[in-house]
Amino acid sequence: GYRIDAIVEVNGKTIGIEVDGPSHFIGRSQPTGSTILKRRQVPSIDGIELVAVPHWEWNKLLGKVEVKRQDYLRKLLGL
């Protein structure tokens, strides 16, 4: 099975959050085959919506106030 970095419940819906580090990509932003497969299989098999946090976006927020990272996640989750 797959491991998901974090699972949250938003308005009664289960959402998985995947933090995609450099090993999830070929080059700068092209997801690897295994990452693409996971993004397809988890929602169809487990019924969990997945949202991805690319490492370059998260890294831009490091060193910023915690509120910036929280705002990023809220926007990603549609809150």
All heavy atoms as a GROMACS GRO file, in nm:
protein
  626
    1GLY      N    1   0.081  -0.118   0.000
    1GLY     CA    2   0.000   0.000   0.000
    1GLY      C    3   0.086   0.126   0.000
    1GLY      O    4   0.208   0.120   0.011
    2TYR      N    5   0.020   0.234  -0.011
    2TYR     CA    6   0.086   0.365  -0.012
    2TYR      C    7   0.084   0.429   0.126
    2TYR      O    8  -0.004   0.402   0.206
    2TYR     CB    9   0.015   0.460  -0.109
    2TYR     CG   10   0.030   0.424  -0.254
    2TYR    CD1   11  -0.080   0.383  -0.329
    2TYR    CD2   12   0.153   0.433  -0.317
    2TYR    CE1   13  -0.068   0.352  -0.462
    2TYR    CE2   14   0.166   0.402  -0.451
    2TYR     CZ   15   0.056   0.361  -0.524
    2TYR     OH   16   0.069   0.330  -0.656
    3ARG      N   17   0.180   0.515   0.149
    3ARG     CA   18   0.181   0.598   0.268
    3ARG      C   19   0.149   0.741   0.225
    3ARG      O   20   0.196   0.787   0.122
    3ARG     CB   21   0.318   0.597   0.335
    3ARG     CG   22   0.351   0.463   0.393
    3ARG     CD   23   0.484   0.467   0.459
    3ARG     NE   24   0.516   0.332   0.503
    3ARG     CZ   25   0.596   0.305   0.601
    3ARG    NH1   26   0.656   0.402   0.667
    3ARG    NH2   27   0.620   0.182   0.635
    4ILE      N   28   0.070   0.807   0.307
    4ILE     CA   29   0.033   0.946   0.280
    4ILE      C   30   0.092   1.029   0.393
    4ILE      O   31   0.085   0.992   0.510
    4ILE     CB   32  -0.121   0.959   0.273
    4ILE    CG1   33  -0.173   0.875   0.156
    4ILE    CG2   34  -0.162   1.105   0.256
    4ILE    CD1   35  -0.323   0.866   0.148
    5ASP      N   36   0.150   1.144   0.358
    5ASP     CA   37   0.220   1.226   0.457
    5ASP      C   38   0.128   1.278   0.567
    5ASP      O   39   0.166   1.280   0.684
    5ASP     CB   40   0.293   1.342   0.389
    5ASP     CG   41   0.404   1.292   0.298
    5ASP    OD1   42   0.476   1.198   0.338
    5ASP    OD2   43   0.420   1.346   0.187
    6ALA      N   44   0.010   1.322   0.531
    6ALA     CA   45  -0.086   1.372   0.631
    6ALA      C   46  -0.227   1.352   0.578
    6ALA      O   47  -0.250   1.356   0.457
    6ALA     CB   48  -0.061   1.519   0.659
    7ILE      N   49  -0.319   1.329   0.669
    7ILE     CA   50  -0.461   1.317   0.634
    7ILE      C   51  -0.539   1.414   0.721
    7ILE      O   52  -0.519   1.419   0.842
    7ILE     CB   53  -0.513   1.174   0.653
    7ILE    CG1   54  -0.441   1.079   0.557
    7ILE    CG2   55  -0.663   1.167   0.632
    7ILE    CD1   56  -0.482   0.935   0.569
    8VAL      N   57  -0.624   1.492   0.657
    8VAL     CA   58  -0.708   1.586   0.730
    8VAL      C   59  -0.853   1.566   0.686
    8VAL      O   60  -0.880   1.510   0.580
    8VAL     CB   61  -0.666   1.733   0.704
    8VAL    CG1   62  -0.526   1.760   0.757
    8VAL    CG2   63  -0.674   1.769   0.558
    9GLU      N   64  -0.943   1.610   0.770
    9GLU     CA   65  -1.084   1.606   0.734
    9GLU      C   66  -1.132   1.749   0.721
    9GLU      O   67  -1.116   1.830   0.812
    9GLU     CB   68  -1.166   1.531   0.839
    9GLU     CG   69  -1.307   1.507   0.792
    9GLU     CD   70  -1.383   1.412   0.883
    9GLU    OE1   71  -1.327   1.307   0.919
    9GLU    OE2   72  -1.498   1.445   0.916
   10VAL      N   73  -1.188   1.781   0.605
   10VAL     CA   74  -1.237   1.916   0.576
   10VAL      C   75  -1.383   1.905   0.535
   10VAL      O   76  -1.414   1.841   0.434
   10VAL     CB   77  -1.154   1.982   0.464
   10VAL    CG1   78  -1.209   2.118   0.430
   10VAL    CG2   79  -1.007   1.990   0.503
   11ASN      N   80  -1.469   1.963   0.614
   11ASN     CA   81  -1.613   1.961   0.584
   11ASN      C   82  -1.664   1.819   0.558
   11ASN      O   83  -1.738   1.794   0.464
   11ASN     CB   84  -1.646   2.052   0.467
   11ASN     CG   85  -1.610   2.196   0.494
   11ASN    OD1   86  -1.623   2.244   0.606
   11ASN    ND2   87  -1.562   2.266   0.393
   12GLY      N   88  -1.618   1.723   0.639
   12GLY     CA   89  -1.662   1.585   0.627
   12GLY      C   90  -1.594   1.506   0.518
   12GLY      O   91  -1.628   1.390   0.497
   13LYS      N   92  -1.500   1.566   0.449
   13LYS     CA   93  -1.430   1.498   0.339
   13LYS      C   94  -1.286   1.470   0.381
   13LYS      O   95  -1.218   1.556   0.436
   13LYS     CB   96  -1.432   1.588   0.215
   13LYS     CG   97  -1.374   1.523   0.092
   13LYS     CD   98  -1.417   1.597  -0.033
   13LYS     CE   99  -1.317   1.701  -0.072
   13LYS     NZ  100  -1.345   1.763  -0.201
   14THR      N  101  -1.238   1.348   0.357
   14THR     CA  102  -1.101   1.310   0.390
   14THR      C  103  -1.009   1.350   0.275
   14THR      O  104  -1.033   1.315   0.160
   14THR     CB  105  -1.090   1.159   0.415
   14THR    OG1  106  -1.181   1.124   0.520
   14THR    CG2  107  -0.950   1.119   0.455
   15ILE      N  108  -0.903   1.423   0.311
   15ILE     CA  109  -0.807   1.470   0.212
   15ILE      C  110  -0.667   1.432   0.257
   15ILE      O  111  -0.629   1.455   0.372
   15ILE     CB  112  -0.815   1.623   0.194
   15ILE    CG1  113  -0.956   1.664   0.148
   15ILE    CG2  114  -0.710   1.672   0.093
   15ILE    CD1  115  -0.977   1.814   0.141
   16GLY      N  116  -0.591   1.372   0.166
   16GLY     CA  117  -0.452   1.338   0.193
   16GLY      C  118  -0.362   1.449   0.142
   16GLY      O  119  -0.384   1.502   0.033
   17ILE      N  120  -0.262   1.484   0.221
   17ILE     CA  121  -0.165   1.585   0.181
   17ILE      C  122  -0.033   1.514   0.155
   17ILE      O  123   0.019   1.444   0.243
   17ILE     CB  124  -0.147   1.692   0.290
   17ILE    CG1  125  -0.280   1.763   0.317
   17ILE    CG2  126  -0.038   1.792   0.248
   17ILE    CD1  127  -0.277   1.858   0.434
   18GLU      N  128   0.019   1.532   0.036
   18GLU     CA  129   0.146   1.473  -0.003
   18GLU      C  130   0.250   1.583  -0.019
   18GLU      O  131   0.229   1.676  -0.097
   18GLU     CB  132   0.131   1.400  -0.137
   18GLU     CG  133   0.074   1.262  -0.126
   18GLU     CD  134   0.167   1.168  -0.052
   18GLU    OE1  135   0.278   1.141  -0.101
   18GLU    OE2  136   0.128   1.122   0.056
   19VAL      N  137   0.358   1.574   0.055
   19VAL     CA  138   0.470   1.666   0.039
   19VAL      C  139   0.568   1.599  -0.056
   19VAL      O  140   0.631   1.501  -0.022
   19VAL     CB  141   0.536   1.698   0.175
   19VAL    CG1  142   0.651   1.796   0.156
   19VAL    CG2  143   0.434   1.753   0.272
   20ASP      N  144   0.574   1.651  -0.177
   20ASP     CA  145   0.654   1.588  -0.282
   20ASP      C  146   0.793   1.650  -0.287
   20ASP      O  147   0.812   1.763  -0.332
   20ASP     CB  148   0.586   1.603  -0.418
   20ASP     CG  149   0.460   1.518  -0.429
   20ASP    OD1  150   0.446   1.423  -0.350
   20ASP    OD2  151   0.376   1.547  -0.515
   21GLY      N  152   0.890   1.574  -0.237
   21GLY     CA  153   1.030   1.617  -0.240
   21GLY      C  154   1.092   1.596  -0.377
   21GLY      O  155   1.025   1.551  -0.472
   22PRO      N  156   1.220   1.625  -0.390
   22PRO     CA  157   1.288   1.616  -0.520
   22PRO      C  158   1.280   1.477  -0.585
   22PRO      O  159   1.277   1.467  -0.708
   22PRO     CB  160   1.433   1.652  -0.488
   22PRO     CG  161   1.426   1.732  -0.363
   22PRO     CD  162   1.307   1.680  -0.287
   23SER      N  163   1.274   1.372  -0.505
   23SER     CA  164   1.269   1.236  -0.563
   23SER      C  165   1.138   1.206  -0.634
   23SER      O  166   1.125   1.105  -0.703
   23SER     CB  167   1.295   1.131  -0.454
   23SER     OG  168   1.191   1.133  -0.359
   24HIS      N  169   1.038   1.292  -0.618
   24HIS     CA  170   0.908   1.273  -0.684
   24HIS      C  171   0.905   1.334  -0.824
   24HIS      O  172   0.803   1.326  -0.892
   24HIS     CB  173   0.796   1.337  -0.601
   24HIS     CG  174   0.764   1.264  -0.475
   24HIS    ND1  175   0.665   1.170  -0.466
   24HIS    CD2  176   0.821   1.269  -0.352
   24HIS    CE1  177   0.660   1.121  -0.344
   24HIS    NE2  178   0.754   1.180  -0.273
   25PHE      N  179   1.017   1.395  -0.865
   25PHE     CA  180   1.018   1.468  -0.992
   25PHE      C  181   1.138   1.429  -1.079
   25PHE      O  182   1.244   1.396  -1.029
   25PHE     CB  183   1.022   1.620  -0.966
   25PHE     CG  184   0.902   1.669  -0.892
   25PHE    CD1  185   0.905   1.684  -0.754
   25PHE    CD2  186   0.785   1.699  -0.959
   25PHE    CE1  187   0.794   1.729  -0.684
   25PHE    CE2  188   0.673   1.743  -0.890
   25PHE     CZ  189   0.679   1.758  -0.753
   26ILE      N  190   1.114   1.439  -1.208
   26ILE     CA  191   1.221   1.428  -1.308
   26ILE      C  192   1.250   1.570  -1.351
   26ILE      O  193   1.160   1.640  -1.400
   26ILE     CB  194   1.176   1.344  -1.429
   26ILE    CG1  195   1.137   1.203  -1.385
   26ILE    CG2  196   1.284   1.342  -1.536
   26ILE    CD1  197   1.064   1.124  -1.491
   27GLY      N  198   1.371   1.615  -1.328
   27GLY     CA  199   1.400   1.755  -1.359
   27GLY      C  200   1.333   1.846  -1.259
   27GLY      O  201   1.316   1.813  -1.142
   28ARG      N  202   1.290   1.960  -1.305
   28ARG     CA  203   1.234   2.063  -1.216
   28ARG      C  204   1.092   2.034  -1.169
   28ARG      O  205   1.060   2.049  -1.053
   28ARG     CB  206   1.239   2.198  -1.288
   28ARG     CG  207   1.164   2.309  -1.220
   28ARG     CD  208   1.253   2.390  -1.128
   28ARG     NE  209   1.182   2.511  -1.085
   28ARG     CZ  210   1.147   2.532  -0.960
   28ARG    NH1  211   1.180   2.446  -0.867
   28ARG    NH2  212   1.083   2.641  -0.926
   29SER      N  213   1.004   1.990  -1.261
   29SER     CA  214   0.864   1.982  -1.220
   29SER      C  215   0.785   1.866  -1.280
   29SER      O  216   0.665   1.857  -1.256
   29SER     CB  217   0.793   2.114  -1.254
   29SER     OG  218   0.800   2.138  -1.393
   30GLN      N  219   0.847   1.778  -1.354
   30GLN     CA  220   0.777   1.665  -1.414
   30GLN      C  221   0.768   1.550  -1.314
   30GLN      O  222   0.871   1.495  -1.275
   30GLN     CB  223   0.850   1.619  -1.541
   30GLN     CG  224   0.787   1.498  -1.609
   30GLN     CD  225   0.650   1.526  -1.663
   30GLN    OE1  226   0.623   1.633  -1.714
   30GLN    NE2  227   0.561   1.431  -1.651
   31PRO      N  228   0.647   1.513  -1.268
   31PRO     CA  229   0.634   1.403  -1.172
   31PRO      C  230   0.684   1.270  -1.230
   31PRO      O  231   0.668   1.244  -1.350
   31PRO     CB  232   0.485   1.395  -1.144
   31PRO     CG  233   0.426   1.521  -1.194
   31PRO     CD  234   0.517   1.571  -1.302
   32THR      N  235   0.742   1.188  -1.144
   32THR     CA  236   0.787   1.055  -1.187
   32THR      C  237   0.665   0.967  -1.213
   32THR      O  238   0.553   0.997  -1.168
   32THR     CB  239   0.874   0.988  -1.079
   32THR    OG1  240   0.795   0.970  -0.961
   32THR    CG2  241   0.999   1.069  -1.049
   33GLY      N  242   0.687   0.856  -1.280
   33GLY     CA  243   0.578   0.763  -1.307
   33GLY      C  244   0.514   0.710  -1.180
   33GLY      O  245   0.391   0.697  -1.173
   34SER      N  246   0.594   0.679  -1.079
   34SER     CA  247   0.537   0.625  -0.955
   34SER      C  248   0.454   0.732  -0.881
   34SER      O  249   0.353   0.698  -0.819
   34SER     CB  250   0.647   0.571  -0.864
   34SER     OG  251   0.739   0.672  -0.829
   35THR      N  252   0.494   0.858  -0.891
   35THR     CA  253   0.416   0.965  -0.828
   35THR      C  254   0.283   0.981  -0.900
   35THR      O  255   0.178   0.995  -0.836
   35THR     CB  256   0.496   1.097  -0.830
   35THR    OG1  257   0.614   1.079  -0.750
   35THR    CG2  258   0.415   1.212  -0.774
   36ILE      N  259   0.285   0.978  -1.032
   36ILE     CA  260   0.161   0.988  -1.111
   36ILE      C  261   0.068   0.872  -1.078
   36ILE      O  262  -0.053   0.891  -1.057
   36ILE     CB  263   0.193   0.992  -1.262
   36ILE    CG1  264   0.265   1.123  -1.297
   36ILE    CG2  265   0.066   0.977  -1.345
   36ILE    CD1  266   0.325   1.124  -1.437
   37LEU      N  267   0.124   0.752  -1.070
   37LEU     CA  268   0.044   0.633  -1.039
   37LEU      C  269  -0.021   0.645  -0.901
   37LEU      O  270  -0.140   0.617  -0.884
   37LEU     CB  271   0.130   0.508  -1.047
   37LEU     CG  272   0.060   0.375  -1.030
   37LEU    CD1  273  -0.044   0.354  -1.140
   37LEU    CD2  274   0.162   0.262  -1.031
   38LYS      N  275   0.055   0.689  -0.802
   38LYS     CA  276   0.001   0.706  -0.667
   38LYS      C  277  -0.112   0.806  -0.666
   38LYS      O  278  -0.216   0.785  -0.604
   38LYS     CB  279   0.112   0.751  -0.572
   38LYS     CG  280   0.066   0.769  -0.429
   38LYS     CD  281   0.185   0.809  -0.342
   38LYS     CE  282   0.144   0.819  -0.195
   38LYS     NZ  283   0.259   0.849  -0.110
   39ARG      N  284  -0.094   0.917  -0.738
   39ARG     CA  285  -0.198   1.022  -0.744
   39ARG      C  286  -0.326   0.970  -0.809
   39ARG      O  287  -0.435   1.020  -0.782
   39ARG     CB  288  -0.147   1.143  -0.820
   39ARG     CG  289  -0.041   1.220  -0.744
   39ARG     CD  290   0.011   1.334  -0.826
   39ARG     NE  291   0.118   1.407  -0.759
   39ARG     CZ  292   0.189   1.503  -0.816
   39ARG    NH1  293   0.163   1.540  -0.941
   39ARG    NH2  294   0.284   1.563  -0.750
   40ARG      N  295  -0.315   0.871  -0.895
   40ARG     CA  296  -0.434   0.812  -0.958
   40ARG      C  297  -0.497   0.705  -0.870
   40ARG      O  298  -0.619   0.696  -0.860
   40ARG     CB  299  -0.396   0.748  -1.092
   40ARG     CG  300  -0.372   0.844  -1.201
   40ARG     CD  301  -0.346   0.771  -1.331
   40ARG     NE  302  -0.293   0.860  -1.431
   40ARG     CZ  303  -0.218   0.822  -1.532
   40ARG    NH1  304  -0.188   0.695  -1.549
   40ARG    NH2  305  -0.174   0.909  -1.620
   41GLN      N  306  -0.413   0.619  -0.812
   41GLN     CA  307  -0.466   0.503  -0.742
   41GLN      C  308  -0.527   0.535  -0.606
   41GLN      O  309  -0.629   0.477  -0.570
   41GLN     CB  310  -0.356   0.397  -0.725
   41GLN     CG  311  -0.325   0.327  -0.854
   41GLN     CD  312  -0.226   0.213  -0.836
   41GLN    OE1  313  -0.149   0.212  -0.742
   41GLN    NE2  314  -0.229   0.119  -0.928
   42VAL      N  315  -0.466   0.622  -0.529
   42VAL     CA  316  -0.518   0.650  -0.395
   42VAL      C  317  -0.663   0.701  -0.401
   42VAL      O  318  -0.750   0.648  -0.330
   42VAL     CB  319  -0.426   0.746  -0.316
   42VAL    CG1  320  -0.493   0.796  -0.190
   42VAL    CG2  321  -0.295   0.676  -0.282
   43PRO      N  322  -0.694   0.801  -0.484
   43PRO     CA  323  -0.835   0.845  -0.489
   43PRO      C  324  -0.930   0.736  -0.539
   43PRO      O  325  -1.041   0.722  -0.486
   43PRO     CB  326  -0.833   0.963  -0.586
   43PRO     CG  327  -0.693   1.013  -0.583
   43PRO     CD  328  -0.609   0.890  -0.563
   44SER      N  329  -0.888   0.658  -0.637
   44SER     CA  330  -0.981   0.560  -0.694
   44SER      C  331  -0.997   0.437  -0.603
   44SER      O  332  -1.105   0.381  -0.595
   44SER     CB  333  -0.936   0.517  -0.833
   44SER     OG  334  -0.814   0.449  -0.828
   45ILE      N  335  -0.894   0.398  -0.533
   45ILE     CA  336  -0.902   0.278  -0.447
   45ILE      C  337  -0.949   0.313  -0.307
   45ILE      O  338  -1.038   0.248  -0.252
   45ILE     CB  339  -0.766   0.206  -0.442
   45ILE    CG1  340  -0.731   0.150  -0.580
   45ILE    CG2  341  -0.767   0.094  -0.338
   45ILE    CD1  342  -0.590   0.096  -0.590
   46ASP      N  343  -0.891   0.417  -0.248
   46ASP     CA  344  -0.921   0.451  -0.109
   46ASP      C  345  -1.026   0.561  -0.093
   46ASP      O  346  -1.071   0.588   0.017
   46ASP     CB  347  -0.793   0.494  -0.037
   46ASP     CG  348  -0.691   0.382  -0.028
   46ASP    OD1  349  -0.732   0.267  -0.006
   46ASP    OD2  350  -0.571   0.409  -0.044
   47GLY      N  351  -1.060   0.627  -0.203
   47GLY     CA  352  -1.160   0.734  -0.196
   47GLY      C  353  -1.110   0.858  -0.123
   47GLY      O  354  -1.189   0.934  -0.070
   48ILE      N  355  -0.979   0.875  -0.119
   48ILE     CA  356  -0.920   0.991  -0.052
   48ILE      C  357  -0.867   1.086  -0.158
   48ILE      O  358  -0.784   1.049  -0.241
   48ILE     CB  359  -0.803   0.948   0.039
   48ILE    CG1  360  -0.852   0.856   0.150
   48ILE    CG2  361  -0.732   1.070   0.098
   48ILE    CD1  362  -0.741   0.795   0.233
   49GLU      N  363  -0.916   1.209  -0.155
   49GLU     CA  364  -0.863   1.310  -0.246
   49GLU      C  365  -0.721   1.343  -0.203
   49GLU      O  366  -0.691   1.352  -0.084
   49GLU     CB  367  -0.950   1.436  -0.239
   49GLU     CG  368  -0.901   1.547  -0.328
   49GLU     CD  369  -0.982   1.675  -0.312
   49GLU    OE1  370  -1.099   1.667  -0.271
   49GLU    OE2  371  -0.926   1.781  -0.341
   50LEU      N  372  -0.631   1.358  -0.299
   50LEU     CA  373  -0.494   1.395  -0.268
   50LEU      C  374  -0.464   1.536  -0.316
   50LEU      O  375  -0.507   1.575  -0.424
   50LEU     CB  376  -0.395   1.301  -0.337
   50LEU     CG  377  -0.374   1.163  -0.278
   50LEU    CD1  378  -0.270   1.087  -0.359
   50LEU    CD2  379  -0.333   1.169  -0.134
   51VAL      N  380  -0.391   1.610  -0.235
   51VAL     CA  381  -0.337   1.738  -0.278
   51VAL      C  382  -0.185   1.729  -0.260
   51VAL      O  383  -0.137   1.669  -0.165
   51VAL     CB  384  -0.395   1.859  -0.201
   51VAL    CG1  385  -0.543   1.875  -0.230
   51VAL    CG2  386  -0.373   1.847  -0.053
   52ALA      N  387  -0.114   1.787  -0.355
   52ALA     CA  388   0.032   1.779  -0.353
   52ALA      C  389   0.093   1.913  -0.318
   52ALA      O  390   0.047   2.018  -0.363
   52ALA     CB  391   0.083   1.733  -0.489
   53VAL      N  392   0.198   1.908  -0.237
   53VAL     CA  393   0.275   2.026  -0.201
   53VAL      C  394   0.416   2.005  -0.259
   53VAL      O  395   0.494   1.929  -0.204
   53VAL     CB  396   0.284   2.044  -0.048
   53VAL    CG1  397   0.369   2.166  -0.013
   53VAL    CG2  398   0.146   2.053   0.014
   54PRO      N  399   0.446   2.068  -0.373
   54PRO     CA  400   0.580   2.053  -0.430
   54PRO      C  401   0.686   2.116  -0.339
   54PRO      O  402   0.662   2.221  -0.279
   54PRO     CB  403   0.572   2.129  -0.562
   54PRO     CG  404   0.427   2.151  -0.589
   54PRO     CD  405   0.359   2.150  -0.457
   55HIS      N  406   0.800   2.052  -0.330
   55HIS     CA  407   0.905   2.096  -0.238
   55HIS      C  408   0.949   2.239  -0.264
   55HIS      O  409   0.976   2.314  -0.170
   55HIS     CB  410   1.026   2.001  -0.243
   55HIS     CG  411   1.098   1.999  -0.374
   55HIS    ND1  412   1.206   2.079  -0.398
   55HIS    CD2  413   1.077   1.928  -0.486
   55HIS    CE1  414   1.250   2.056  -0.521
   55HIS    NE2  415   1.172   1.965  -0.576
   56TRP      N  416   0.951   2.284  -0.389
   56TRP     CA  417   0.997   2.421  -0.416
   56TRP      C  418   0.899   2.526  -0.365
   56TRP      O  419   0.939   2.633  -0.324
   56TRP     CB  420   1.029   2.442  -0.564
   56TRP     CG  421   0.912   2.424  -0.656
   56TRP    CD1  422   0.818   2.517  -0.689
   56TRP    CD2  423   0.875   2.305  -0.724
   56TRP    NE1  424   0.724   2.463  -0.774
   56TRP    CE2  425   0.758   2.332  -0.798
   56TRP    CE3  426   0.930   2.177  -0.732
   56TRP    CZ2  427   0.695   2.237  -0.877
   56TRP    CZ3  428   0.867   2.084  -0.812
   56TRP    CH2  429   0.751   2.114  -0.883
   57GLU      N  430   0.770   2.493  -0.365
   57GLU     CA  431   0.672   2.588  -0.310
   57GLU      C  432   0.682   2.594  -0.158
   57GLU      O  433   0.676   2.702  -0.099
   57GLU     CB  434   0.530   2.551  -0.353
   57GLU     CG  435   0.504   2.577  -0.500
   57GLU     CD  436   0.361   2.548  -0.539
   57GLU    OE1  437   0.276   2.522  -0.451
   57GLU    OE2  438   0.334   2.550  -0.661
   58TRP      N  439   0.694   2.476  -0.094
   58TRP     CA  440   0.703   2.474   0.052
   58TRP      C  441   0.833   2.540   0.099
   58TRP      O  442   0.834   2.613   0.197
   58TRP     CB  443   0.694   2.330   0.102
   58TRP     CG  444   0.676   2.323   0.250
   58TRP    CD1  445   0.768   2.280   0.341
   58TRP    CD2  446   0.561   2.359   0.325
   58TRP    NE1  447   0.717   2.287   0.467
   58TRP    CE2  448   0.589   2.336   0.461
   58TRP    CE3  449   0.436   2.409   0.291
   58TRP    CZ2  450   0.497   2.362   0.562
   58TRP    CZ3  451   0.344   2.434   0.391
   58TRP    CH2  452   0.375   2.410   0.525
   59ASN      N  453   0.943   2.512   0.028
   59ASN     CA  454   1.072   2.569   0.067
   59ASN      C  455   1.073   2.722   0.062
   59ASN      O  456   1.141   2.786   0.140
   59ASN     CB  457   1.185   2.514  -0.020
   59ASN     CG  458   1.216   2.369   0.012
   59ASN    OD1  459   1.176   2.318   0.116
   59ASN    ND2  460   1.287   2.303  -0.077
   60LYS      N  461   0.994   2.779  -0.030
   60LYS     CA  462   0.983   2.925  -0.035
   60LYS      C  463   0.924   2.982   0.094
   60LYS      O  464   0.949   3.096   0.129
   60LYS     CB  465   0.895   2.970  -0.153
   60LYS     CG  466   0.965   2.968  -0.286
   60LYS     CD  467   0.883   3.043  -0.389
   60LYS     CE  468   0.792   2.949  -0.461
   60LYS     NZ  469   0.716   3.010  -0.571
   61LEU      N  470   0.846   2.900   0.164
   61LEU     CA  471   0.778   2.945   0.285
   61LEU      C  472   0.860   2.921   0.411
   61LEU      O  473   0.825   2.969   0.518
   61LEU     CB  474   0.642   2.876   0.298
   61LEU     CG  475   0.545   2.903   0.184
   61LEU    CD1  476   0.424   2.811   0.197
   61LEU    CD2  477   0.503   3.048   0.181
   62LEU      N  478   0.970   2.845   0.400
   62LEU     CA  479   1.053   2.819   0.517
   62LEU      C  480   1.119   2.948   0.562
   62LEU      O  481   1.161   3.030   0.481
   62LEU     CB  482   1.159   2.713   0.486
   62LEU     CG  483   1.106   2.574   0.457
   62LEU    CD1  484   1.220   2.480   0.422
   62LEU    CD2  485   1.027   2.519   0.574
   63GLY      N  486   1.125   2.967   0.692
   63GLY     CA  487   1.183   3.089   0.746
   63GLY      C  488   1.084   3.203   0.754
   63GLY      O  489   1.111   3.307   0.812
   64LYS      N  490   0.967   3.185   0.692
   64LYS     CA  491   0.861   3.286   0.700
   64LYS      C  492   0.781   3.260   0.828
   64LYS      O  493   0.794   3.156   0.890
   64LYS     CB  494   0.768   3.278   0.579
   64LYS     CG  495   0.839   3.279   0.446
   64LYS     CD  496   0.828   3.412   0.383
   64LYS     CE  497   0.898   3.400   0.248
   64LYS     NZ  498   0.918   3.517   0.180
   65VAL      N  499   0.696   3.351   0.861
   65VAL     CA  500   0.612   3.330   0.979
   65VAL      C  501   0.520   3.210   0.955
   65VAL      O  502   0.482   3.180   0.842
   65VAL     CB  503   0.530   3.457   1.013
   65VAL    CG1  504   0.620   3.567   1.062
   65VAL    CG2  505   0.447   3.502   0.896
   66GLU      N  506   0.488   3.143   1.063
   66GLU     CA  507   0.402   3.023   1.056
   66GLU      C  508   0.271   3.051   0.983
   66GLU      O  509   0.218   2.965   0.913
   66GLU     CB  510   0.375   2.974   1.199
   66GLU     CG  511   0.299   2.844   1.207
   66GLU     CD  512   0.383   2.724   1.171
   66GLU    OE1  513   0.506   2.733   1.172
   66GLU    OE2  514   0.323   2.620   1.139
   67VAL      N  515   0.220   3.170   0.996
   67VAL     CA  516   0.093   3.206   0.933
   67VAL      C  517   0.099   3.190   0.782
   67VAL      O  518   0.003   3.147   0.719
   67VAL     CB  519   0.053   3.351   0.972
   67VAL    CG1  520  -0.069   3.398   0.896
   67VAL    CG2  521   0.031   3.361   1.121
   68LYS      N  522   0.213   3.218   0.720
   68LYS     CA  523   0.227   3.204   0.574
   68LYS      C  524   0.209   3.058   0.533
   68LYS      O  525   0.142   3.028   0.434
   68LYS     CB  526   0.364   3.254   0.527
   68LYS     CG  527   0.384   3.401   0.542
   68LYS     CD  528   0.327   3.473   0.423
   68LYS     CE  529   0.366   3.619   0.430
   68LYS     NZ  530   0.298   3.700   0.334
   69ARG      N  531   0.270   2.967   0.608
   69ARG     CA  532   0.256   2.824   0.576
   69ARG      C  533   0.113   2.777   0.599
   69ARG      O  534   0.059   2.700   0.521
   69ARG     CB  535   0.357   2.744   0.657
   69ARG     CG  536   0.501   2.773   0.617
   69ARG     CD  537   0.598   2.679   0.683
   69ARG     NE  538   0.601   2.691   0.827
   69ARG     CZ  539   0.685   2.765   0.896
   69ARG    NH1  540   0.776   2.835   0.833
   69ARG    NH2  541   0.681   2.767   1.027
   70GLN      N  542   0.052   2.825   0.706
   70GLN     CA  543  -0.088   2.790   0.733
   70GLN      C  544  -0.179   2.843   0.624
   70GLN      O  545  -0.270   2.772   0.578
   70GLN     CB  546  -0.130   2.843   0.870
   70GLN     CG  547  -0.063   2.774   0.984
   70GLN     CD  548  -0.090   2.839   1.118
   70GLN    OE1  549  -0.152   2.945   1.126
   70GLN    NE2  550  -0.045   2.776   1.224
   71ASP      N  551  -0.156   2.965   0.580
   71ASP     CA  552  -0.236   3.024   0.472
   71ASP      C  553  -0.221   2.943   0.343
   71ASP      O  554  -0.318   2.921   0.270
   71ASP     CB  555  -0.197   3.170   0.446
   71ASP     CG  556  -0.245   3.263   0.555
   71ASP    OD1  557  -0.333   3.223   0.635
   71ASP    OD2  558  -0.195   3.378   0.560
   72TYR      N  559  -0.099   2.900   0.314
   72TYR     CA  560  -0.074   2.818   0.195
   72TYR      C  561  -0.157   2.690   0.201
   72TYR      O  562  -0.224   2.654   0.103
   72TYR     CB  563   0.076   2.785   0.184
   72TYR     CG  564   0.108   2.691   0.072
   72TYR    CD1  565   0.132   2.740  -0.057
   72TYR    CD2  566   0.116   2.554   0.092
   72TYR    CE1  567   0.162   2.653  -0.161
   72TYR    CE2  568   0.146   2.468  -0.010
   72TYR     CZ  569   0.169   2.517  -0.137
   72TYR     OH  570   0.198   2.431  -0.240
   73LEU      N  571  -0.154   2.621   0.314
   73LEU     CA  572  -0.229   2.496   0.328
   73LEU      C  573  -0.380   2.520   0.323
   73LEU      O  574  -0.453   2.443   0.261
   73LEU     CB  575  -0.191   2.425   0.457
   73LEU     CG  576  -0.051   2.364   0.459
   73LEU    CD1  577  -0.018   2.310   0.597
   73LEU    CD2  578  -0.036   2.256   0.353
   74ARG      N  579  -0.426   2.627   0.384
   74ARG     CA  580  -0.570   2.659   0.378
   74ARG      C  581  -0.615   2.680   0.233
   74ARG      O  582  -0.719   2.632   0.192
   74ARG     CB  583  -0.600   2.782   0.462
   74ARG     CG  584  -0.607   2.756   0.609
   74ARG     CD  585  -0.658   2.877   0.686
   74ARG     NE  586  -0.645   2.854   0.827
   74ARG     CZ  587  -0.548   2.905   0.903
   74ARG    NH1  588  -0.456   2.984   0.851
   74ARG    NH2  589  -0.543   2.877   1.032
   75LYS      N  590  -0.536   2.756   0.159
   75LYS     CA  591  -0.570   2.781   0.018
   75LYS      C  592  -0.570   2.650  -0.060
   75LYS      O  593  -0.660   2.624  -0.140
   75LYS     CB  594  -0.469   2.878  -0.041
   75LYS     CG  595  -0.496   2.915  -0.184
   75LYS     CD  596  -0.395   3.015  -0.236
   75LYS     CE  597  -0.418   3.042  -0.383
   75LYS     NZ  598  -0.313   3.127  -0.441
   76LEU      N  599  -0.471   2.565  -0.038
   76LEU     CA  600  -0.461   2.436  -0.106
   76LEU      C  601  -0.582   2.348  -0.077
   76LEU      O  602  -0.632   2.278  -0.164
   76LEU     CB  603  -0.332   2.367  -0.063
   76LEU     CG  604  -0.288   2.244  -0.138
   76LEU    CD1  605  -0.247   2.282  -0.281
   76LEU    CD2  606  -0.171   2.178  -0.067
   77LEU      N  607  -0.633   2.356   0.046
   77LEU     CA  608  -0.746   2.275   0.090
   77LEU      C  609  -0.881   2.340   0.062
   77LEU      O  610  -0.985   2.283   0.093
   77LEU     CB  611  -0.733   2.241   0.238
   77LEU     CG  612  -0.613   2.155   0.275
   77LEU    CD1  613  -0.596   2.149   0.426
   77LEU    CD2  614  -0.626   2.015   0.216
   78GLY      N  615  -0.878   2.461   0.007
   78GLY     CA  616  -1.003   2.529  -0.026
   78GLY      C  617  -1.075   2.587   0.094
   78GLY      O  618  -1.198   2.597   0.094
   79LEU      N  619  -0.999   2.626   0.195
   79LEU     CA  620  -1.061   2.684   0.316
   79LEU      C  621  -1.051   2.835   0.315
   79LEU      O  622  -0.964   2.894   0.263
   79LEU     CB  623  -0.990   2.630   0.441
   79LEU     CG  624  -1.002   2.479   0.461
   79LEU    CD1  625  -0.917   2.436   0.579
   79LEU    CD2  626  -1.146   2.440   0.483
   0.00000   0.00000   0.00000
